[in-house]
Amino acid sequence: MTNSSIDILSKMMTASTIRHKVHSNNIANINTPNYKRQIVSFEEELRKAVSTNKDTLPLKITNNRHIGSSLNIEPTVLEDKTTSMRTDNNNVDLDLELALLAENTIKFNVLTQSLSQQFGLLRSAIRGGR
């Protein structure tokens, strides 16, 4: 993997962290009248950005002191305006939120392991394979 892979993993971890907060907030507001659950939009934009750049995501200088990535996508929190079956117009489904929270936790752990492996490969390359 390359620096672009590390950048993608980092962006995905950021999205996962935001998603965790959103699901927790949805669960906390399960009894709030008129509350509409929130969702995080990120993966589709990531797919578009990666497919646009195909093999590489080129780096560009954003400041003379550091190098940044051209991957300029960020997770977006959206309100789910689907109708509610509840009389208080709250559309949070506790079972769904708990399942999504568990799924997100697993994804975050996988991303953490992948990023750790990438840093291990970089460390090995810097040390000359020792």
Stockholm file with secondary structure:
# STOCKHOLM 1.0

chainA/1-130         MTNSSIDILSKMMTASTIRHKVHSNNIANINTPNYKRQIVSFEEELRKAVSTNKDTLPLKITNNRHIGSSLNIEPTVLEDKTTSMRTDNNNVDLDLELALLAENTIKFNVLTQSLSQQFGLLRSAIRGGR
#=GR chainA/1-130 SS CCHHHHHHHHHHHHHHHHHHHHHHHHHHTTTSTTCCCEEEECHHHHHHHHHHHTTCCCEEEEETTEEEESCCCCCEEEECCCCCSSTTCCCCCHHHHHHHHHHHHHHHHHHHHHHHHHHHHHHHHHTTCC
#=GC SS_cons         CCHHHHHHHHHHHHHHHHHHHHHHHHHHTTTSTTCCCEEEECHHHHHHHHHHHTTCCCEEEEETTEEEESCCCCCEEEECCCCCSSTTCCCCCHHHHHHHHHHHHHHHHHHHHHHHHHHHHHHHHHTTCC
//
